[in-house]
Amino acid sequence: MSEENNRKIQKISTTPDIIDVLVICWGVICIAFLAEATWSKWTGKAEFIITESILLLLAWIYLGIRRLSQPGMFRWRSVPAGSIPYLLIMAAAAAILLDELDSLVGLVIPIPDYQLQNLQQAFAPNSFSEAILIITGVAIVAPITEESLFRGVVQQTFERRWDITSAVLVSSLIFSVIHLQPWWMIQQAVLAVLLGYLSWRWNSIIPAVIVHGANNMWAIRNIAGLSDEFIRIYTWGKHVNPVLIAMALVTFTFGLIKSEQVRRSRAIQDQC
């Protein structure tokens, strides 16, 4: 057997298969239901941190048992420091644009009142420490865990077997469906496509984590106690102010272009 064939066999044996994707997705659903039925009652606002940490830990253990390359499989790779400001700009703009998308979808698929009440209860801190727990869990731990699993393990598994467009679209569909929230499925799918593109383009989940975290943080902005004046400026009826939407489109494009320039510059340097 040739050395090239040996390398091909070794590569196949050390990368996840579709069965691994199914196991991880099923595990996410089971842990989510288990959290809701058990420890959510006594963990309080730390539920997000605990649940997401357990998901990532179990995935790490599973991949370890399967003897797969864990850091690479999760796409835990660094990005140039110079790209971070542009990624943050792009993330802030994306959060505003996705907020307007949420308003548009809500006109057709409104969120049930009971779900709104559940969200208000879940994201309403009674103290500063609870606010810190919510922010840490929703805007930091959850994005790291979900990007590691869906843009790391799941999408990369599909990338090795299909073209990049199919890999991003299918993994995005799985991401939106697995949240089991039909009134947010479209928004989550659109967000997931953006995250999938960024993760593939950078071969790192860091850009996706930044965008994901900014979107989650803006979704729980009630924690900040926004003033009536800010709300008046930001909103236009039930929508985002059109001027802010236009600014967000320009800002998002600027951040995307500039961060891509930094990425290309680093890629050229690495080849030299």
C-alpha positions in Angstrom: 0.0 0.0 0.0 1.4 3.4 -1.0 2.3 6.1 1.5 -0.3 8.4 -0.1 -3.1 5.8 0.5 -1.9 5.4 4.1 -2.2 9.2 4.6 -5.7 9.2 3.2 -6.8 6.3 5.5 -5.3 8.1 8.5 -7.2 11.4 7.6 -10.5 9.6 7.3 -10.0 7.7 10.5 -9.2 10.9 12.5 -12.2 13.0 11.3 -15.8 12.9 12.5 -18.4 11.0 10.5 -22.1 11.8 10.0 -22.9 9.5 13.0 -20.8 11.8 15.2 -22.9 14.7 14.0 -26.1 12.8 14.9 -24.7 11.9 18.4 -23.7 15.5 19.2 -27.0 16.9 18.0 -29.0 14.4 19.9 -26.8 15.1 22.9 -27.6 18.8 22.7 -31.3 18.1 22.6 -31.1 15.7 25.5 -29.0 18.0 27.7 -31.3 20.9 27.0 -34.4 19.0 28.1 -32.6 17.6 31.1 -31.5 21.1 32.1 -35.1 22.3 31.9 -36.4 19.4 33.9 -33.7 19.3 36.6 -31.0 21.7 37.4 -32.6 24.8 36.0 -34.7 24.9 39.2 -31.8 25.3 41.5 -29.1 26.9 39.3 -31.0 30.1 38.8 -29.3 32.6 36.4 -26.2 30.3 36.3 -28.2 27.8 34.2 -26.8 29.1 30.9 -23.2 28.8 32.1 -23.7 25.3 33.5 -25.7 23.9 30.6 -23.5 25.2 27.9 -20.4 24.1 29.8 -21.7 20.6 30.2 -22.5 20.4 26.5 -19.0 21.4 25.5 -17.4 19.1 28.1 -19.4 16.1 27.0 -18.5 16.8 23.3 -14.9 17.0 24.3 -15.0 13.7 26.1 -16.9 12.0 23.2 -14.4 13.3 20.6 -11.6 12.2 22.9 -13.0 8.7 23.1 -13.3 8.7 19.3 -9.6 9.8 19.2 -10.3 12.8 17.0 -8.3 16.0 16.8 -10.1 18.1 19.3 -8.7 21.6 19.1 -8.8 21.5 15.3 -12.1 19.8 15.2 -13.6 22.6 17.3 -11.9 25.2 15.0 -10.1 26.7 18.0 -7.6 28.7 16.0 -6.3 32.2 16.6 -6.9 35.2 14.3 -4.8 38.3 13.8 -5.2 40.8 16.6 -5.7 43.6 14.0 -8.9 42.0 12.8 -10.7 42.1 16.2 -11.8 45.8 16.0 -13.2 45.3 12.6 -14.9 42.1 13.6 -16.5 43.9 16.6 -17.8 46.7 14.3 -19.3 44.1 12.0 -20.8 42.2 14.9 -22.5 45.3 16.3 -23.9 46.2 12.9 -25.1 42.6 12.4 -26.9 42.6 15.7 -29.0 45.7 14.6 -29.8 44.2 11.2 -30.8 40.9 12.8 -33.0 42.8 15.2 -34.9 44.3 12.3 -35.2 40.8 10.7 -36.7 39.6 13.9 -39.2 42.4 13.8 -40.2 41.5 10.2 -40.5 37.8 10.9 -42.5 38.6 14.1 -45.2 40.2 11.9 -45.8 36.8 10.3 -44.8 34.5 13.1 -45.5 36.3 16.4 -43.9 35.1 19.5 -46.5 33.6 21.9 -47.2 35.6 25.0 -46.2 32.8 27.3 -42.8 32.6 25.6 -42.3 36.3 26.0 -43.1 36.0 29.7 -40.6 33.1 30.0 -37.9 35.2 28.4 -38.6 38.2 30.5 -38.3 36.0 33.6 -35.2 34.3 32.4 -33.3 37.4 31.5 -34.5 39.7 34.2 -31.7 40.0 36.9 -32.6 40.8 40.5 -29.1 41.8 41.3 -25.8 42.9 39.7 -24.4 39.4 40.3 -27.3 37.8 38.4 -26.7 40.2 35.5 -23.1 39.1 35.3 -24.2 35.5 35.3 -26.7 36.0 32.5 -24.2 38.0 30.4 -21.4 35.5 30.9 -23.7 32.6 30.0 -25.6 34.1 27.1 -22.9 36.3 25.5 -19.7 34.4 26.2 -20.2 30.7 27.2 -23.1 29.9 24.9 -21.5 31.4 21.7 -18.2 29.5 22.4 -20.0 26.2 23.0 -22.4 26.5 20.1 -19.8 27.7 17.6 -17.4 25.0 18.7 -20.1 22.3 18.1 -22.0 23.6 15.0 -19.4 25.6 13.1 -16.6 23.4 14.4 -17.6 19.8 14.5 -20.8 19.7 12.5 -19.9 22.1 9.7 -16.4 20.8 9.3 -17.7 17.3 9.0 -20.0 18.4 6.1 -17.2 20.5 4.5 -15.0 17.3 4.2 -17.8 15.5 2.3 -19.7 18.2 0.4 -19.1 21.6 -1.2 -18.9 24.6 1.2 -22.3 26.0 0.3 -24.1 22.7 1.1 -22.1 22.4 4.3 -23.0 25.8 5.5 -26.6 25.6 4.6 -27.2 22.2 6.1 -25.3 23.0 9.3 -27.3 26.3 9.6 -30.6 24.4 9.2 -29.6 22.0 11.9 -28.6 24.9 14.1 -31.9 26.6 13.7 -34.1 23.5 14.0 -32.3 22.2 17.1 -33.2 25.3 19.1 -36.9 24.1 18.9 -38.1 27.7 18.6 -40.2 28.0 15.4 -40.8 31.8 15.8 -37.0 32.4 15.6 -36.1 29.7 13.1 -35.6 32.0 10.2 -33.6 34.5 12.2 -31.4 31.8 13.6 -30.9 30.3 10.1 -29.8 33.6 8.7 -27.4 34.2 11.6 -26.0 30.7 11.2 -25.3 31.2 7.5 -23.2 34.3 8.4 -21.5 32.4 11.2 -20.8 29.5 9.0 -19.3 31.6 6.3 -17.0 33.4 8.7 -15.9 30.2 10.3 -15.0 28.7 7.0 -13.4 31.8 5.6 -11.2 32.2 8.7 -10.9 28.5 9.6 -11.6 29.7 13.1 -14.7 30.1 15.3 -13.4 33.4 16.8 -15.1 35.7 14.3 -18.3 33.7 14.6 -18.1 33.8 18.4 -17.8 37.6 18.3 -20.8 38.0 16.0 -22.8 35.4 17.9 -22.0 37.0 21.3 -22.9 40.5 20.1 -26.2 39.3 18.8 -27.0 37.4 22.0 -26.0 40.4 24.1 -28.3 42.7 22.1 -31.1 40.3 22.5 -30.9 40.6 26.3 -30.4 44.4 26.2 -33.2 44.8 28.8 -30.4 44.1 31.4 -28.9 47.5 30.6 -32.1 49.3 31.5 -32.2 51.4 28.3 -33.6 54.9 28.7 -36.8 56.0 27.0 -34.7 58.5 24.9 -32.6 55.7 23.5 -35.6 53.6 22.7 -37.2 56.6 20.9 -34.1 57.0 18.8 -33.6 53.4 18.1 -37.1 52.3 17.2 -39.5 53.3 14.4 -42.9 51.9 15.4 -42.3 48.2 15.8 -39.1 48.4 13.7 -35.6 49.6 14.0 -35.0 53.2 12.9 -34.4 53.1 9.1 -31.5 55.6 9.5 -29.8 53.1 11.9 -30.5 50.2 9.5 -28.7 52.1 6.7 -25.8 53.0 9.0 -25.6 49.3 10.1 -25.5 48.1 6.5 -22.6 50.5 5.7 -20.8 49.6 9.0 -21.3 45.9 8.5 -19.8 46.1 4.9 -16.9 48.2 6.2 -16.1 45.8 9.0 -16.4 42.8 6.7 -14.1 44.3 4.0 -11.5 45.5 6.5 -11.4 42.3 8.5 -11.0 40.4 5.2 -8.1 42.6 4.2 -6.4 41.7 7.5 -7.0 38.0 7.0 -5.6 38.1 3.5 -2.5 40.0 4.6 -1.8 37.4 7.3 -2.4 34.6 4.8 0.2 36.2 2.5 2.7 36.6 5.3 2.3 33.0 6.4 3.0 31.8 2.8 6.2 33.9 2.6 
